């Protein structure tokens, strides 16, 4: 079995360790990240005119790690911290933050537990707006701060061929799927971290499983026909 890991180099280690010696593994990164400067992000937070008043902080990605410190300085003393995904929670805890609540997949899942505003949301520059929209409708005074941009990379012919012959392709986000969807073989399984990416893949490809983190072992049994 050939398994293709498609996150940026250095971000596939956890998946690689889960697969270990069970299959041949190759890395074919499909995206790259451009990070904004800390000073620019801090300036955007200060421009909200809520510095020191934010009662809730939402961190939507591990890519926001370097921006948590300036965001934390803008929080009220009793503010709560919310995360999207266990990897993001791990990043926050390593930095000394207590995570009040973790969404396993989508930022929107946090809407019902975010009861105190103003709310500071860290994410991608072109990130999804559903959580911001719902919180705004509910009077939570949310502010979205774009910390990074994710862009697709141009694959050379050997990498395109590798994706095409892989039996299993791990896809971490809809942006990666947009690059891979015309390359993945019809019989290949696509394994994703959660419902948001699953829904993006399912519109084009029927063989998709949620199978990162705690879901990995169950997905792996399905891939091997033992579920």
C-alpha positions as CSV (number, residue, x, y, z in Angstrom):
1,X,0.0,0.0,0.0
2,X,1.3,3.4,-1.0
3,X,0.3,6.3,1.3
4,X,0.8,10.0,0.3
5,X,1.0,12.6,3.0
6,X,0.3,16.1,1.6
7,X,0.8,18.6,4.3
8,X,3.8,20.9,4.2
9,X,7.2,19.4,5.0
10,X,7.7,19.2,8.8
11,X,3.9,18.9,9.4
12,X,3.5,15.2,8.5
13,X,5.4,13.7,11.4
14,X,2.4,12.8,13.5
15,X,0.7,11.0,10.7
16,X,3.9,9.3,9.7
17,X,4.4,8.0,13.2
18,X,0.8,6.6,13.2
19,X,1.4,4.7,10.0
20,X,4.9,3.6,11.0
21,X,5.8,0.4,9.2
22,X,2.3,-0.5,8.0
23,X,2.7,1.0,4.5
24,X,5.1,2.7,2.1
25,X,4.9,6.5,2.9
26,X,5.8,9.4,0.6
27,X,5.4,13.1,1.2
28,X,4.0,15.3,-1.5
29,X,3.3,18.8,0.0
30,X,0.3,20.4,-1.8
31,X,0.4,23.8,0.0
32,X,2.7,26.4,1.5
33,X,2.1,29.0,4.1
34,X,3.0,32.7,4.0
35,X,3.1,34.2,7.5
36,X,2.3,37.8,8.2
37,X,4.6,39.8,10.4
38,X,4.0,39.8,14.2
39,X,4.0,43.6,14.1
40,X,1.3,43.8,11.4
41,X,-0.9,41.3,13.2
42,X,-0.5,43.2,16.5
43,X,-1.4,46.4,14.7
44,X,-4.6,44.8,13.4
45,X,-5.5,43.7,16.9
46,X,-4.9,47.1,18.3
47,X,-7.0,48.6,15.5
48,X,-10.0,46.8,16.9
49,X,-9.9,49.3,19.8
50,X,-10.6,46.3,22.1
51,X,-7.1,45.9,23.5
52,X,-7.3,44.5,27.0
53,X,-11.1,43.9,26.7
54,X,-11.4,40.6,24.8
55,X,-13.2,38.0,26.9
56,X,-12.7,35.1,24.5
57,X,-9.8,34.1,22.2
58,X,-10.4,31.5,19.4
59,X,-7.3,29.9,17.8
60,X,-8.3,28.1,14.6
61,X,-5.0,26.5,13.5
62,X,-1.6,25.5,14.7
63,X,-0.3,28.0,12.1
64,X,-1.4,30.8,14.5
65,X,1.1,29.6,17.1
66,X,3.5,32.6,16.7
67,X,0.6,35.1,17.1
68,X,-0.8,33.8,20.4
69,X,1.5,35.9,22.5
70,X,0.4,39.3,21.1
71,X,-3.2,38.1,21.0
72,X,-2.9,37.0,24.7
73,X,-1.7,40.5,25.6
74,X,-5.0,41.9,24.3
75,X,-7.2,39.7,26.5
76,X,-9.0,40.7,29.7
77,X,-7.6,39.1,32.8
78,X,-10.4,36.5,33.0
79,X,-10.6,35.7,29.3
80,X,-11.2,32.2,28.0
81,X,-9.3,30.4,25.2
82,X,-10.9,28.2,22.6
83,X,-9.2,26.0,20.0
84,X,-10.0,24.1,16.8
85,X,-8.5,20.6,16.7
86,X,-6.4,18.7,19.2
87,X,-3.1,19.8,17.6
88,X,-4.0,23.5,18.1
89,X,-4.9,22.7,21.8
90,X,-1.5,21.1,22.2
91,X,0.2,24.2,20.8
92,X,-1.7,26.4,23.2
93,X,-1.0,24.2,26.3
94,X,2.8,24.1,25.4
95,X,2.7,27.9,25.5
96,X,1.1,27.9,28.9
97,X,-2.5,28.6,28.0
98,X,-5.5,26.6,29.5
99,X,-7.9,25.6,26.8
100,X,-11.5,26.2,27.9
101,X,-13.1,24.2,25.0
102,X,-11.8,22.4,21.9
103,X,-13.8,21.8,18.7
104,X,-12.6,18.6,17.1
105,X,-13.1,19.9,13.6
106,X,-14.9,23.2,12.8
107,X,-14.6,26.6,14.3
108,X,-18.4,27.0,13.9
109,X,-18.8,24.2,16.4
110,X,-17.7,26.7,19.1
111,X,-20.5,29.1,18.5
112,X,-22.7,27.8,21.3
113,X,-20.0,27.8,23.9
114,X,-18.7,31.3,23.1
115,X,-21.0,33.2,25.4
116,X,-18.8,36.2,26.2
117,X,-17.5,38.9,23.9
118,X,-15.7,40.7,22.5
119,X,-14.2,37.7,20.8
120,X,-10.8,37.7,19.1
121,X,-10.5,35.0,16.3
122,X,-7.1,34.1,14.9
123,X,-7.0,32.3,11.6
124,X,-6.2,32.5,7.9
125,X,-6.5,35.7,5.9
126,X,-9.0,34.1,3.6
127,X,-10.5,31.9,6.4
128,X,-14.0,30.8,6.7
129,X,-16.5,33.4,8.1
130,X,-19.3,31.3,9.5
131,X,-18.2,31.6,13.2
132,X,-17.7,35.3,12.9
133,X,-21.2,35.7,11.2
134,X,-23.0,33.7,13.9
135,X,-21.3,35.5,16.7
136,X,-22.1,38.8,15.2
137,X,-25.7,37.9,14.9
138,X,-25.7,36.9,18.6
139,X,-24.2,40.2,19.7
140,X,-20.8,38.7,20.8
141,X,-18.8,41.4,19.1
142,X,-16.3,39.2,17.2
143,X,-13.1,40.3,15.4
144,X,-11.3,38.2,12.8
145,X,-7.6,38.6,12.5
146,X,-5.8,37.1,9.5
147,X,-2.4,35.7,10.5
148,X,-1.3,33.7,7.4
149,X,-2.1,32.8,3.8
150,X,-2.1,29.3,2.5
151,X,-1.3,28.9,-1.2
152,X,-1.2,25.9,-3.5
153,X,2.2,24.7,-4.9
154,X,2.9,23.7,-8.4
155,X,3.7,20.0,-8.6
156,X,6.3,18.6,-10.9
157,X,5.4,15.6,-13.1
158,X,6.9,12.9,-10.7
159,X,4.9,14.3,-7.8
160,X,1.7,14.4,-9.8
161,X,2.3,10.8,-10.8
162,X,2.9,9.8,-7.1
163,X,-0.4,11.3,-6.1
164,X,-2.1,9.4,-9.0
165,X,-0.7,6.0,-8.0
166,X,-1.2,6.3,-4.2
167,X,-3.7,4.0,-2.6
168,X,-4.3,6.4,0.2
169,X,-4.0,10.2,0.2
170,X,-4.1,12.2,3.4
171,X,-5.7,15.6,2.7
172,X,-5.7,18.2,5.5
173,X,-7.8,21.0,4.2
174,X,-10.2,21.9,1.3
175,X,-7.4,24.0,-0.2
176,X,-5.2,20.9,-0.5
177,X,-8.0,19.0,-2.1
178,X,-8.5,21.6,-4.8
179,X,-5.0,20.8,-6.0
180,X,-5.3,17.0,-5.6
181,X,-8.8,16.2,-6.8
182,X,-7.8,15.9,-10.5
183,X,-4.8,13.7,-9.6
184,X,-6.1,11.2,-7.1
185,X,-7.0,7.8,-8.6
186,X,-10.6,6.8,-8.7
187,X,-10.0,3.8,-6.4
188,X,-7.8,5.7,-3.9
189,X,-9.0,6.4,-0.4
190,X,-8.8,10.0,0.8
191,X,-8.3,10.4,4.5
192,X,-9.2,13.7,6.1
193,X,-9.1,15.2,9.6
194,X,-12.8,16.1,10.0
195,X,-16.2,17.0,8.6
196,X,-15.3,20.2,6.8
197,X,-12.6,18.6,4.6
198,X,-14.7,15.4,4.2
199,X,-17.6,17.4,2.8
200,X,-15.2,19.2,0.4
201,X,-13.8,15.9,-0.9
202,X,-17.1,14.0,-1.0
203,X,-18.5,16.4,-3.7
204,X,-15.9,15.0,-6.1
205,X,-14.7,11.7,-4.7
206,X,-16.8,8.9,-3.0
207,X,-14.0,7.1,-1.2
208,X,-13.3,9.5,1.7
209,X,-12.8,8.7,5.5
210,X,-12.3,10.8,8.6
211,X,-9.2,9.3,10.0
212,X,-6.7,11.6,11.7
213,X,-5.9,11.6,15.4
214,X,-8.4,9.5,17.5
215,X,-10.1,8.3,14.3
216,X,-7.0,6.9,12.7
217,X,-7.2,3.3,13.9
218,X,-10.8,2.8,12.8
219,X,-10.1,4.4,9.4
220,X,-7.0,2.2,9.0
221,X,-9.1,-0.9,9.6
222,X,-11.5,0.2,6.9
223,X,-8.6,0.8,4.5
224,X,-7.4,-2.7,5.1
225,X,-10.8,-4.3,4.8
226,X,-11.0,-5.4,8.5
227,X,-13.7,-3.0,9.8
